[in-house]
Amino acid sequence: MGADAWGWPDPHPRGPPPAASPDGASLLPTDGGVVSPATATTLLRGHPPFDALTDEQLAGLLERAENHQFESGATIFDGYSTPADAIYAVISGQVELFNIGADQGEADETLGPGGVFGYSSLLTKTLVGPRAVAAGPVTICLIPGDAARSLFSGVRGAQFVADKLTVARRRDAQTHTQGTVDALIVSAPVIGRADMTVADAARLMTDRHQEYVIFVRDDGYRVVTDADIRARVVAAGLSTDTVLSDVVDAPARVVYRDTAAADALTEILDHDLAAVPVLDPSGVVCGVVGPADFIAAPAGPSMSLRRQVSRAATIDDLVASGGRVPYLVADLLRRGQPVYEVTALASLVNDAIVRRAIELTLRSHPELDPAALTWLSLGSNARREPVLASDVDSAVSFDDSVTDEQIVGYRQAFAEVDEVLRRAGMAIDTNGAIASMPLFARTHAQWRAAARLWLGAPLENKGMIFTSLLLDGRPIWGDQGLSAVGEVFADLRSHPGTLGLLLQESLSHKARLRSVRDVLTRRGGTFDIKHHALTPLVNIARWAALSVGSGELGTRGRLMAAAGSPMMPADSAQTLVEVFDVLQRVRLTYQVAQFDRGEQVSDVLNMKRLSPLDRSLVAQAVREITGVQRRMTNMSHYMSIAE
């Protein structure tokens, strides 16, 4: 088959076409209906991993590509008999993929135009599949291996592979993963009116077999549930002629239909909601979800475990339930859940364990008032990014009426909480940030005073360290609003000197593959993925969010909030989000493997245990972080913090 300068078939071949594809399937030379290079370029530009390439890079890649057509039923590629020496992109038609080595029954995946396959076999050089079969006439762009590998050398390509290699995706309608909250909606919403009586609303709920009704006011939607009617009408002795607008007066929390299911579940559990309206992009309600809707979703196991934790009658029961968290994380990871969703769900369960530990412990201390304190989760769990090796950091803020003597009693009780959490399998660093330590147990007034000192003199009294720790604080017990220390830090942007020092501190932790200590001790075979890669990235994200006044806590959210700012261009922010996902996936996968082998989980990776692909991912990720750090350092030299 002849080819023009693009590597695409010449409509007037200068020689005989090849008789077969590498695995023996018949290849049909294209005729006058050939897909033009311009058409293919336009198509592939909109699909990963090609969307990460410039026009020039994509054109260069396609110069070496070949365009082939396959008849319906033809085997395009069999990755169980021959390793790939190219990758395949669908230009037109559909391709069925069989990910378990056979092609009886329903295909595991069906790819349309823009779909790519063969990369796993090409990159690993092993017989890992898939088997690809044409579902009708198909046009395929075949990109040779040496050119194709360049696609995956960058973070965008690496992220594409990391996401796709996680699990074979079976298209069983009963078992496929539900990625967004939209997939959990099973019926039309029950819509009422603000002037509807409670009696009419109850009849409407009964007719629709639902436990809620929605009505709209000028400032948003309201939700009245069956529980609201029992508690606010029946128990209060009100008439059933009461109108709905008198039952609830606050707007409902809502999510949009493209919200990740894990994020919607977090919203529901954080605020103890029975029903959450789901809105379309125009703001119109299209359904409602509640806790029960997540049971059959991939987040379901976390719901079940969290419920067991919350109902633990004794500390021994709580310890037994808490010990299941690593198994939950491993299961979610193997199901192919995105890592940021796995860690978010793990943090929900961790929060429940901590709350129940506090509750059960304080029951044995009747002299201590549970309502007099706000417990803050700190660190990775507060950011909803915990892995199996993460410490559970904490601080507590007391009502100003609590005396110093009483605080000593609380701290002793919190030491018991620490022991319960250790028994439940959670990592507690007695030398770290924990609520049982004097520095992390203060009254609201004491926290405010300390925070003002740190803002005014950040280099004294460990001000920088405390500021960084507490900027990640999230209340999980007591007052769920802005914490006392958060009130002070909310004004941090008005202290450019302190903000500048925080920037210097954030950039002082350099991302690197090998430290000087590693070189001197000849420990080049290990890599501390937290200290040398993730901590620098988390620090960058924290400062970037501060610089734009964002209250986001999660690293991904902080980066996206800061995208487009002078110190964080949109492309840098997107790159760091992808880098963070890659590093967290490698980190968590490694720790799950350690847990499976009965080893102590750690952030120190033995690089020999990583696949070649993961080693290259880590190296590329570190280079990307280093590049952003270098740019931010250069920018800070000729731009003021105010700018």
C-alpha positions as CSV (number, residue, x, y, z in Angstrom):
1,M,0.0,0.0,0.0
2,G,1.5,3.3,-1.0
3,A,1.6,6.3,1.3
4,D,1.8,10.0,0.8
5,A,4.0,12.4,2.9
6,W,1.7,12.0,5.9
7,G,2.1,8.2,6.0
8,W,-1.5,7.9,4.9
9,P,-2.5,5.7,2.0
10,D,-2.1,7.1,-1.5
11,P,-5.4,6.7,-3.4
12,H,-3.2,5.5,-6.3
13,P,-1.0,2.8,-4.8
14,R,2.5,2.4,-6.3
15,G,2.8,-1.2,-5.2
16,P,0.8,-4.2,-3.9
17,P,-1.0,-3.8,-0.5
18,P,0.0,-5.9,2.4
19,A,-2.0,-9.1,2.7
20,A,-2.5,-9.1,6.4
21,S,-2.2,-7.2,9.6
22,P,0.5,-8.3,12.1
23,D,-1.8,-10.8,13.7
24,G,-3.1,-12.2,10.4
25,A,-6.3,-10.3,9.9
26,S,-7.1,-9.1,6.4
27,L,-6.3,-5.5,5.6
28,L,-8.2,-3.7,2.9
29,P,-6.3,-0.9,1.1
30,T,-8.3,2.3,1.2
31,D,-9.7,3.6,-2.1
32,G,-11.2,7.0,-3.0
33,G,-13.1,7.1,0.3
34,V,-9.9,7.4,2.3
35,V,-10.0,9.6,5.4
36,S,-7.9,12.7,4.7
37,P,-5.0,13.7,7.0
38,A,-6.8,16.9,7.8
39,T,-9.9,15.0,8.9
40,A,-7.9,12.6,11.1
41,T,-5.9,15.5,12.6
42,T,-9.1,17.3,13.5
43,L,-10.6,14.1,15.0
44,L,-7.6,13.0,17.1
45,R,-6.8,16.5,18.3
46,G,-10.0,16.3,20.5
47,H,-9.1,13.0,22.1
48,P,-6.5,11.9,24.7
49,P,-3.6,11.4,24.6
50,F,-3.4,13.3,21.3
51,D,-5.0,16.4,22.8
52,A,-1.8,17.1,24.7
53,L,0.1,17.6,21.5
54,T,0.7,20.8,19.6
55,D,-0.5,20.9,16.0
56,E,3.1,20.5,14.8
57,Q,3.7,17.5,17.1
58,L,0.5,15.8,16.0
59,A,1.4,16.4,12.3
60,G,4.8,14.9,12.9
61,L,3.3,11.9,14.5
62,L,0.8,11.3,11.7
63,E,3.6,11.6,9.1
64,R,4.7,8.1,10.3
65,A,1.2,6.7,10.6
66,E,-0.7,4.4,8.3
67,N,-4.4,4.3,7.6
68,H,-6.0,0.9,7.2
69,Q,-9.5,-0.4,6.8
70,F,-11.0,-3.6,8.3
71,E,-14.0,-5.6,7.4
72,S,-16.7,-6.3,9.9
73,G,-15.6,-9.2,12.2
74,A,-11.9,-8.9,11.3
75,T,-9.4,-9.2,14.2
76,I,-7.5,-5.9,14.2
77,F,-5.1,-6.8,17.0
78,D,-4.7,-9.8,19.3
79,G,-2.6,-8.8,22.3
80,Y,-2.8,-12.3,23.8
81,S,-0.8,-13.9,21.0
82,T,1.6,-11.1,19.8
83,P,2.9,-8.0,21.7
84,A,2.0,-4.8,20.0
85,D,4.6,-2.9,17.9
86,A,2.2,0.0,17.3
87,I,-0.9,1.7,18.8
88,Y,-4.2,1.8,17.1
89,A,-6.6,4.8,16.9
90,V,-10.1,4.5,15.6
91,I,-10.8,7.0,12.8
92,S,-14.3,5.7,11.8
93,G,-16.5,2.9,12.8
94,Q,-16.5,0.9,16.0
95,V,-14.1,-1.6,17.6
96,E,-15.0,-4.2,20.2
97,L,-12.3,-4.9,22.9
98,F,-12.2,-8.2,24.8
99,N,-10.1,-7.7,27.9
100,I,-10.0,-11.2,29.4
101,G,-8.5,-13.1,26.5
102,A,-11.7,-14.5,24.8
103,D,-14.3,-13.0,22.5
104,Q,-17.3,-15.1,23.5
105,G,-20.3,-13.0,24.7
106,E,-20.4,-9.3,25.1
107,A,-17.4,-7.1,24.5
108,D,-15.8,-5.5,27.5
109,E,-15.4,-2.2,25.7
110,T,-16.6,-0.6,22.5
111,L,-14.5,2.2,21.1
112,G,-15.7,4.8,18.6
113,P,-13.8,7.4,16.7
114,G,-10.9,8.7,18.7
115,G,-10.6,5.6,20.8
116,V,-7.1,4.1,21.3
117,F,-5.9,0.6,22.1
118,G,-2.7,-1.5,22.0
119,Y,-0.8,0.9,24.3
120,S,-0.6,-1.5,27.3
121,S,1.0,-4.2,25.2
122,L,3.3,-1.8,23.4
123,L,4.6,-0.2,26.6
124,T,4.9,-3.4,28.7
125,K,6.1,-5.6,25.8
126,T,3.9,-8.4,27.2
127,L,0.8,-10.4,26.2
128,V,-1.7,-8.4,28.2
129,G,-4.3,-7.9,25.5
130,P,-6.7,-6.8,24.4
131,R,-8.2,-8.6,21.5
132,A,-9.7,-6.0,19.1
133,V,-12.4,-6.9,16.6
134,A,-14.1,-4.7,14.0
135,A,-17.8,-4.1,14.7
136,G,-18.7,-3.2,11.1
137,P,-16.3,-1.5,8.6
138,V,-13.6,0.3,10.5
139,T,-10.8,2.7,9.6
140,I,-7.8,2.5,11.9
141,C,-4.8,4.8,12.2
142,L,-1.8,2.6,13.0
143,I,1.0,4.6,14.7
144,P,4.4,2.7,14.8
145,G,5.8,1.9,18.3
146,D,8.9,4.2,18.3
147,A,6.7,7.2,17.4
148,A,3.8,6.1,19.7
149,R,6.0,5.8,22.8
150,S,6.7,9.6,22.6
151,L,3.0,10.1,23.3
152,F,3.3,8.7,26.7
153,S,6.6,10.3,27.8
154,G,4.8,13.4,29.1
155,V,2.4,13.6,32.1
156,R,-0.7,13.9,30.0
157,G,0.1,10.7,28.2
158,A,1.3,9.0,31.3
159,Q,-2.0,9.9,33.1
160,F,-3.9,8.5,30.2
161,V,-2.2,5.2,30.6
162,A,-2.4,5.2,34.3
163,D,-6.2,5.7,34.1
164,K,-6.7,3.1,31.4
165,L,-4.5,0.4,32.8
166,T,-6.2,0.4,36.2
167,V,-8.9,-2.1,35.4
168,A,-10.5,-3.9,32.5
169,R,-13.8,-2.1,32.0
170,R,-16.7,-4.5,31.6
171,R,-19.8,-3.0,30.2
172,D,-22.2,-4.9,32.3
173,A,-25.2,-2.7,32.9
174,Q,-25.5,-4.1,36.4
175,T,-21.9,-3.6,37.5
176,H,-20.4,-0.8,35.6
177,T,-18.9,2.1,37.6
178,Q,-21.0,5.2,38.3
179,G,-18.7,8.1,37.8
180,T,-21.0,11.0,38.3
181,V,-24.0,11.7,40.4
182,D,-26.2,11.9,37.3
183,A,-25.8,8.2,36.9
184,L,-27.4,7.7,40.4
185,I,-30.7,9.4,39.5
186,V,-33.4,6.8,39.1
187,S,-36.6,8.9,39.0
188,A,-38.0,12.3,38.2
189,P,-37.9,14.8,41.1
190,V,-41.0,15.3,43.3
191,I,-41.9,18.9,42.8
192,G,-44.3,20.8,45.1
193,R,-45.1,24.5,45.8
194,A,-44.1,26.8,48.6
195,D,-47.8,27.3,49.5
196,M,-48.6,23.6,49.4
197,T,-49.8,22.2,52.8
198,V,-48.0,19.5,54.7
199,A,-51.0,17.2,54.2
200,D,-50.9,17.7,50.4
201,A,-47.1,17.2,50.4
202,A,-47.4,14.0,52.3
203,R,-50.0,12.7,49.9
204,L,-47.7,13.6,46.9
205,M,-44.8,11.8,48.5
206,T,-47.0,8.7,49.1
207,D,-48.2,8.7,45.5
208,R,-44.7,9.0,44.2
209,H,-43.2,6.5,46.7
210,Q,-40.6,9.1,47.7
211,E,-39.7,10.6,51.1
212,Y,-39.1,14.2,50.0
213,V,-40.7,17.0,48.1
214,I,-38.9,20.0,46.5
215,F,-40.2,23.5,46.1
216,V,-38.5,26.7,44.9
217,R,-38.1,30.1,46.3
218,D,-36.3,33.2,44.9
219,D,-33.1,32.3,46.6
220,G,-33.0,28.6,45.7
221,Y,-34.6,25.2,46.2
222,R,-36.0,23.9,49.5
223,V,-36.3,20.2,50.4
224,V,-38.9,18.9,52.9
225,T,-38.4,15.2,53.9
226,D,-40.7,12.8,55.7
227,A,-38.4,13.2,58.7
228,D,-38.8,17.0,58.6
229,I,-42.6,16.5,58.7
230,R,-42.4,14.2,61.7
231,A,-39.9,16.4,63.6
232,R,-41.0,19.9,62.7
233,V,-44.8,19.4,62.3
234,V,-46.1,16.4,64.1
235,A,-43.7,16.4,67.1
236,A,-44.1,20.2,67.3
237,G,-47.9,19.9,67.4
238,L,-48.5,22.0,64.3
239,S,-51.4,21.5,62.0
240,T,-51.0,19.5,58.7
241,D,-52.5,22.6,57.1
242,T,-49.1,24.3,57.7
243,V,-47.6,25.4,54.4
244,L,-44.2,24.0,53.3
245,S,-42.5,27.4,53.3
246,D,-43.1,27.5,57.1
247,V,-41.4,24.1,57.6
248,V,-38.0,24.9,56.1
249,D,-36.5,28.3,55.7
250,A,-32.9,27.7,54.5
251,P,-32.0,26.9,50.9
252,A,-31.0,23.3,50.2
253,R,-27.5,22.3,49.4
254,V,-27.3,21.2,45.8
255,V,-25.0,19.5,43.4
256,Y,-24.7,19.5,39.6
257,R,-25.3,16.4,37.5
258,D,-21.6,16.2,36.4
259,T,-20.4,16.2,40.1
260,A,-18.3,13.2,40.9
261,A,-20.3,10.7,42.9
262,A,-17.7,10.6,45.6
263,D,-17.9,14.4,46.0
264,A,-21.7,14.3,46.2
265,L,-21.5,11.6,48.9
266,T,-19.0,13.8,50.8
267,E,-21.4,16.7,50.7
268,I,-24.3,14.4,52.0
269,L,-22.3,12.9,54.8
270,D,-20.5,16.0,55.9
271,H,-23.8,17.9,56.4
272,D,-26.0,14.9,57.4
273,L,-28.4,15.4,54.5
274,A,-31.3,13.1,53.6
275,A,-31.8,14.4,50.1
276,V,-29.8,16.6,47.8
277,P,-31.3,18.2,44.6
278,V,-29.3,17.5,41.4
279,L,-29.3,20.4,39.0
280,D,-28.5,20.5,35.3
281,P,-26.1,23.2,33.9
282,S,-28.9,25.7,33.6
283,G,-29.8,25.3,37.3
284,V,-33.0,23.3,36.8
285,V,-33.5,20.4,39.2
286,C,-33.4,17.1,37.3
287,G,-33.4,14.6,40.2
288,V,-32.6,14.0,43.9
289,V,-30.0,11.7,45.5
290,G,-29.7,10.5,49.1
291,P,-27.4,8.2,51.0
292,A,-29.2,5.1,49.9
293,D,-28.6,5.8,46.2
294,F,-24.8,5.3,46.8
295,I,-25.1,1.8,48.2
296,A,-25.0,0.1,44.8
297,A,-22.4,2.6,43.5
298,P,-18.7,2.1,43.8
299,A,-18.8,4.2,47.0
300,G,-21.3,1.8,48.5
301,P,-18.7,-0.2,50.6
302,S,-17.6,3.0,52.2
303,M,-21.2,3.8,53.1
304,S,-21.6,0.4,54.7
305,L,-18.4,0.7,56.7
306,R,-19.0,4.2,57.8
307,R,-22.5,3.2,59.1
308,Q,-20.9,0.3,61.1
309,V,-18.4,2.7,62.5
310,S,-21.1,5.2,63.5
311,R,-23.1,2.5,65.2
312,A,-20.2,0.9,67.1
313,A,-21.5,0.3,70.6
314,T,-18.1,-0.3,72.2
315,I,-14.5,0.7,71.6
316,D,-13.7,-3.0,70.7
317,D,-16.5,-2.8,68.0
318,L,-15.0,0.5,66.7
319,V,-11.5,-1.0,66.6
320,A,-12.8,-4.0,64.6
321,S,-14.6,-1.8,62.1
322,G,-11.6,0.6,61.8
323,G,-9.3,-2.3,60.9
324,R,-11.3,-2.8,57.7
325,V,-10.3,0.6,56.2
326,P,-7.2,-0.8,54.3
327,Y,-9.3,-3.5,52.8
328,L,-11.9,-0.9,51.7
329,V,-9.1,1.2,50.1
330,A,-7.6,-1.8,48.3
331,D,-11.1,-2.9,47.0
332,L,-11.9,0.6,45.7
333,L,-8.5,0.9,44.0
334,R,-8.9,-2.5,42.3
335,R,-12.4,-1.5,41.1
336,G,-10.7,1.2,39.1
337,Q,-12.0,4.2,41.2
338,P,-9.9,7.3,40.5
339,V,-7.4,7.7,43.4
340,Y,-8.8,11.1,44.4
341,E,-12.2,9.5,44.9
342,V,-10.6,6.5,46.9
343,T,-8.9,8.9,49.3
344,A,-12.0,11.1,49.6
345,L,-14.0,8.1,50.6
346,A,-11.3,6.9,53.0
347,S,-11.3,10.3,54.7
348,L,-15.1,10.1,55.2
349,V,-14.6,6.8,57.1
350,N,-11.6,8.2,59.0
351,D,-13.7,11.1,60.1
352,A,-16.4,8.8,61.3
353,I,-13.9,6.7,63.3
354,V,-12.4,9.7,65.0
355,R,-15.9,11.1,65.8
356,R,-17.0,7.8,67.3
357,A,-13.7,7.4,69.2
358,I,-14.3,10.9,70.8
359,E,-17.9,10.1,71.6
360,L,-17.2,6.7,73.2
361,T,-14.2,8.1,75.2
362,L,-16.0,11.1,76.5
363,R,-18.9,8.9,77.7
364,S,-16.5,7.7,80.4
365,H,-15.6,11.3,81.4
366,P,-19.0,12.8,82.4
367,E,-17.1,15.8,83.8
368,L,-16.1,16.8,80.3
369,D,-18.6,18.6,78.1
370,P,-18.5,17.3,74.5
371,A,-20.2,20.4,73.3
372,A,-17.4,22.7,74.5
373,L,-14.9,21.8,71.8
374,T,-14.3,21.9,68.1
375,W,-12.1,19.1,66.8
376,L,-10.1,19.9,63.7
377,S,-8.7,17.3,61.3
378,L,-5.3,18.4,59.9
379,G,-3.0,17.3,57.2
380,S,-3.8,14.8,54.4
381,N,-7.0,13.6,56.0
382,A,-8.3,17.2,56.3
383,R,-7.5,17.7,52.6
384,R,-9.3,14.3,51.9
385,E,-6.1,12.8,50.5
386,P,-5.1,10.1,53.1
387,V,-3.3,7.0,52.0
388,L,-2.5,3.9,54.1
389,A,0.7,5.4,55.6
390,S,-0.8,8.8,56.5
391,D,-0.7,10.1,60.0
392,V,-4.0,11.3,61.6
393,D,-3.2,14.8,62.7
394,S,-5.5,16.9,64.8
395,A,-6.1,20.0,66.9
396,V,-8.9,21.2,69.2
397,S,-10.4,24.6,70.0
398,F,-12.3,25.0,73.2
399,D,-15.0,27.4,74.2
400,D,-13.4,30.4,76.0
401,S,-15.3,29.3,79.2
402,V,-13.1,26.2,79.5
403,T,-10.4,26.6,82.1
404,D,-6.7,25.6,81.9
405,E,-7.4,22.9,84.5
406,Q,-10.3,21.5,82.4
407,I,-8.1,21.5,79.3
408,V,-5.7,19.2,81.1
409,G,-8.5,16.8,81.7
410,Y,-9.6,17.0,78.1
411,R,-6.1,16.3,76.9
412,Q,-5.9,13.2,79.1
413,A,-9.1,12.0,77.5
414,F,-7.7,12.8,74.0
415,A,-4.7,10.6,74.8
416,E,-7.2,7.8,75.3
417,V,-8.7,8.7,71.9
418,D,-5.2,8.4,70.4
419,E,-4.9,4.9,71.7
420,V,-8.2,3.9,70.4
421,L,-7.3,5.2,66.9
422,R,-4.0,3.3,67.1
423,R,-5.8,0.1,67.9
424,A,-8.1,0.8,64.9
425,G,-5.0,0.8,62.6
426,M,-4.6,4.6,62.2
427,A,-1.2,6.1,62.4
428,I,-0.7,8.5,65.4
429,D,2.6,10.4,65.7
430,T,3.0,11.3,69.4
431,N,5.6,13.9,68.4
432,G,3.4,15.4,65.8
433,A,0.2,17.5,65.6
434,I,-2.4,15.8,67.8
435,A,-5.1,17.2,70.1
436,S,-3.6,15.6,73.2
437,M,-0.5,17.8,73.0
438,P,-0.5,21.2,74.7
439,L,0.4,23.2,71.6
440,F,-2.7,21.8,69.7
441,A,-5.3,22.2,72.5
442,R,-6.2,25.8,73.1
443,T,-9.3,28.0,73.7
444,H,-10.8,30.0,70.8
445,A,-9.2,33.2,72.2
446,Q,-5.8,31.5,72.6
447,W,-5.9,30.3,69.0
448,R,-6.8,33.7,67.7
449,A,-4.0,35.4,69.7
450,A,-1.4,32.8,68.6
451,A,-2.5,33.1,64.9
452,R,-2.1,36.9,65.1
453,L,1.4,36.4,66.4
454,W,2.3,34.0,63.6
455,L,1.0,36.4,61.0
456,G,2.9,39.3,62.5
457,A,6.2,37.3,63.2
458,P,6.0,34.1,61.1
459,L,9.7,33.3,61.8
460,E,9.2,33.1,65.6
461,N,7.6,30.4,67.7
462,K,7.4,28.0,64.7
463,G,4.9,30.4,63.1
464,M,5.5,29.1,59.6
465,I,4.9,25.5,60.6
466,F,1.8,26.2,62.6
467,T,0.4,28.4,59.8
468,S,0.9,25.7,57.2
469,L,-0.6,23.0,59.4
470,L,-3.7,25.0,60.4
471,L,-4.4,26.3,57.0
472,D,-5.3,22.7,56.2
473,G,-7.7,22.4,59.2
474,R,-11.2,21.1,58.8
475,P,-13.7,20.8,61.7
476,I,-15.2,17.3,62.1
477,W,-16.7,17.7,65.6
478,G,-18.4,20.6,67.1
479,D,-18.8,23.9,65.3
480,Q,-18.7,23.2,61.6
481,G,-18.3,26.8,60.6
482,L,-15.1,28.9,60.3
483,S,-12.8,27.9,63.2
484,A,-11.3,30.5,65.5
485,V,-7.8,30.2,63.9
486,G,-9.5,30.2,60.4
487,E,-11.0,33.6,61.2
488,V,-7.6,35.1,61.5
489,F,-6.0,33.3,58.5
490,A,-8.9,34.4,56.3
491,D,-7.2,37.8,56.3
492,L,-3.8,36.4,55.3
493,R,-3.7,38.2,51.9
494,S,-3.5,41.5,53.7
495,H,-0.1,40.4,55.1
496,P,2.1,40.4,52.0
497,G,5.2,40.0,54.0
498,T,4.0,36.8,55.7
499,L,2.6,35.6,52.3
500,G,6.0,36.1,50.8
501,L,7.7,34.1,53.5
502,L,5.2,31.3,53.1
503,L,6.0,31.3,49.4
504,Q,9.7,31.0,50.2
505,E,9.0,28.2,52.6
506,S,6.8,26.4,50.0
507,L,9.5,26.6,47.4
508,S,12.3,25.6,49.8
509,H,11.2,21.9,49.7
510,K,12.6,20.9,46.3
511,A,11.2,18.0,44.3
512,R,14.0,15.6,43.5
513,L,14.5,11.9,42.7
514,R,17.6,11.5,44.8
515,S,18.6,13.5,47.9
516,V,22.2,14.2,48.9
517,R,21.7,11.7,51.8
518,D,20.7,9.0,49.3
519,V,23.8,9.6,47.3
520,L,26.1,9.6,50.4
521,T,24.5,6.4,51.8
522,R,24.2,4.8,48.4
523,R,20.4,4.3,48.8
524,G,19.7,5.2,45.2
525,G,17.3,2.3,45.0
526,T,14.6,4.0,47.2
527,F,12.5,7.1,46.8
528,D,10.5,8.9,49.4
529,I,7.5,9.8,47.3
530,K,5.9,12.0,50.0
531,H,8.9,14.0,51.0
532,H,10.6,14.4,47.6
533,A,7.5,14.8,45.4
534,L,4.1,15.2,47.0
535,T,5.0,17.6,49.8
536,P,6.5,20.2,47.4
537,L,3.4,19.9,45.3
538,V,1.0,20.2,48.2
539,N,3.0,23.3,49.4
540,I,2.7,24.9,46.0
541,A,-1.0,24.3,45.9
542,R,-1.6,25.7,49.4
543,W,0.2,28.9,48.6
544,A,-1.4,29.3,45.2
545,A,-4.8,29.0,46.7
546,L,-3.9,31.5,49.4
547,S,-2.7,34.0,46.8
548,V,-6.1,34.1,45.1
549,G,-8.1,34.0,48.4
550,S,-9.5,30.5,47.8
551,G,-10.8,28.5,50.8
552,E,-10.3,25.2,49.0
553,L,-8.6,22.5,51.1
554,G,-7.8,19.7,48.6
555,T,-4.7,19.9,46.5
556,R,-6.5,19.4,43.3
557,G,-9.2,22.0,44.2
558,R,-6.5,24.5,45.2
559,L,-4.7,24.2,42.0
560,M,-7.8,24.6,39.9
561,A,-8.9,27.6,42.0
562,A,-5.5,29.3,41.3
563,A,-5.4,28.4,37.6
564,G,-4.9,31.5,35.5
565,S,-3.3,33.5,38.3
566,P,0.1,35.2,37.7
567,M,2.1,32.6,39.6
568,M,0.0,29.6,38.4
569,P,-0.9,29.7,34.7
570,A,-3.7,27.5,33.7
571,D,-1.5,25.0,31.9
572,S,0.8,24.7,34.9
573,A,-2.2,24.1,37.2
574,Q,-3.6,21.4,34.9
575,T,-0.2,19.7,34.7
576,L,0.2,19.7,38.5
577,V,-3.3,18.2,38.9
578,E,-2.4,15.4,36.6
579,V,1.0,15.0,38.3
580,F,-0.7,14.8,41.7
581,D,-3.1,12.1,40.5
582,V,-0.2,10.1,39.0
583,L,1.9,10.3,42.2
584,Q,-1.0,9.4,44.4
585,R,-1.9,6.4,42.3
586,V,1.6,5.1,42.3
587,R,1.9,5.7,46.1
588,L,-1.4,4.1,47.0
589,T,-0.9,1.1,44.7
590,Y,2.5,0.5,46.2
591,Q,1.1,0.7,49.7
592,V,-1.8,-1.6,48.9
593,A,0.7,-4.2,47.6
594,Q,2.7,-3.8,50.8
595,F,-0.4,-4.3,52.9
596,D,-1.3,-7.4,50.9
597,R,2.2,-8.9,51.6
598,G,1.8,-8.2,55.3
599,E,4.6,-5.5,55.2
600,Q,4.7,-2.2,57.0
601,V,3.2,0.4,54.6
602,S,5.5,3.3,53.8
603,D,6.1,6.3,51.6
604,V,9.6,5.1,50.8
605,L,9.4,3.2,47.5
606,N,11.8,0.5,46.4
607,M,12.1,1.6,42.8
608,K,13.0,-2.0,41.7
609,R,9.5,-3.0,42.8
610,L,7.9,-0.5,40.5
611,S,7.1,-1.3,36.9
612,P,9.1,0.4,34.2
613,L,6.1,2.5,33.4
614,D,5.6,3.6,37.0
615,R,9.3,4.5,37.4
616,S,9.0,6.7,34.3
617,L,5.8,8.2,35.6
618,V,7.5,9.2,38.9
619,A,10.6,10.6,37.2
620,Q,8.4,12.7,34.8
621,A,6.2,13.9,37.6
622,V,9.2,15.1,39.6
623,R,10.5,17.0,36.6
624,E,7.2,18.7,36.1
625,I,7.1,19.8,39.7
626,T,10.7,21.0,39.6
627,G,9.8,23.1,36.5
628,V,6.9,24.8,38.2
629,Q,9.0,25.5,41.3
630,R,11.7,27.0,39.1
631,R,9.2,29.3,37.3
632,M,7.6,30.4,40.6
633,T,11.0,31.1,42.1
634,N,12.0,33.2,39.0
635,M,8.7,35.1,39.1
636,S,9.0,35.9,42.8
637,H,12.4,37.6,42.1
638,Y,10.8,40.3,39.9
639,M,7.2,40.4,41.0
640,S,6.0,41.7,44.3
641,I,3.6,39.6,46.4
642,A,0.9,42.3,45.9
643,E,1.3,41.9,42.1
